[in-house]
Amino acid sequence: MSPLTITVFKGSPSGHIIQTTTPLSPLTTSQVLVEIHYAGLCGTDLHYLHNDQVLGHEGVGVVKELGPSVRHLKIGDRVGFGWYHDSCGHCAECLVGDGGHCRNDPHAFGTHDLEQGGFATHVVWKEDFLYPIPAAMSLADAAPMMCAGITVFTPLTRYVKPGQRVGVVGIGALGHLAIQFACRMGAEVVAFSGTEGKRAEAIKLGATEFVVTKATGEAKPDGGLLDVLLVTTSALPDWNMYLRIMAPYGTIVPLMIQFDNLSIPFLPFLLKGIRFQGSSVGTRLEFRNMLEFAVRHGVKPTIERFPLNLEGIEEAKAMMEGGRLRYKAVLEVEHA
């Protein structure tokens, strides 16, 4: 197949998103050419607006061309990709499919392959880091699963047992998926929000209890202490408030991007034996399990669609920054 010129949307030193084109060379090794159909806008994308790189790390589409070493995918397959692009394949983590924690410089959004990303008409990706989309899941719904979905599914599947009480702080892009996954895993879910505005939505998503924190500065669920707490807000919360409602040996998982140090009240953390658990994305197997679980149990993102062009990206970005999205912006590529 002759070289292809694709359209991409990049950050820039000024912070403005720019549209440009880039040629693609013939595929090598296990590279796969994917025609992008949808791309999710993630809050993390905003951290990279000043980088000279293609934006977007929640991409889904259809396989159009295969490199000579591709073994399992075929043309026409529906696939998605997330934060990580490649890894060494040989270290202990890579051998169990955990390339995101590769010990030898994993390739990731924002650090490697800056000419590739979800905000484009096409992308070239390594086969091992492409995830088949189940036939029963729409590509539009699949896009947010590539980051938001796996980010909440991974700690839930690792640290939550059926019957436990799970708190979810923030009902937004991550939180609305966390509530759905947790309750379908058999947990009792307590949703925490600053105001009353999302009570009905949180209960509809599967929460059994809704706690408003902003007016009182307290978080007091009626049903008892929490075994696991997922914090999905963009800013760090008042840890004192939440440590008081954690059960002994409970686990707190902060799921946001922060560049400041984590500062916690030491004594309640120590006396209760609380675990602060870091978590980013899952293994390749967890990606597949997440997608299959979502289809089997009816977990779906709430999305708003925008065209994948400069105007659409800017509109989606403005709605995200203004807190008006319910709950994920999905950008759609128009192909001829």
Secondary structure, DSSP 8 states (H G I E B T S, - for coil): ---EEEEEEE--TTS--EEEEEEE----TTEEEEEEEEEEE-GGGGGGTTSSSB--S-EEEEEEEE-TT--S--TT-EEEE-SEEE--S-SHHHHTT-GGG-SS--EETTTS-TT--SSBSEEEEEGGG-EE--TTS-HHHHHHIIIIIHHHHHHHHHH--TT-EEEEE--STTHHHHHHHHHHTT-EEEEEESSGGGHHHHHHHT-SEEEE-TTTS----TT--EEEEEE-SSS---HHHHHTTEEEEEEEEE-S---S-----HHHHHHHT-EE-------HHHHHHHHHHHHHHT----EEEEESSHHHHHHHHHHHHTT--SSEEEEE----
